[in-house]
Amino acid sequence: MILRQILRLSSLFHSAVSIHVRRNIGLSAIVFNKTKELDPVQKLFLDKIREYNTKSKQAGGPVDAGPDFQKDMNESLARLQRAYGEGDLTKFPEFKFE
């Protein structure tokens, strides 16, 4: 009886430790990759994301969006305002807890 409980607890302990070790190895692999030099594809991807970010800040919205995008956006906002009421749907709602 005691042997069964010890074996059961040891298996629980083993599974908990193995999950913890796997998570730490996964996290350390990500941190290690950030300190190493990225491969060319990852570097190109990050460069494009950074380039889009700067263009987006300069344009003040979506980059290379034509009049069709703005038209679809306005139609979608109008449809949502009809469905859910008035208010600015482009901003995150403010919650007040008392």
NORPE-V448246 format. One record per helix or strand. SS is the DSSP state (2 for helix, 1 for strand). FROM is the first residue (numbers start at 0). LEN is the number of residues. If there is no record, write none. Layout:
SS:FROM:LEN, SS:FROM:LEN
This chain:
2:1:34, 2:39:20, 2:66:18
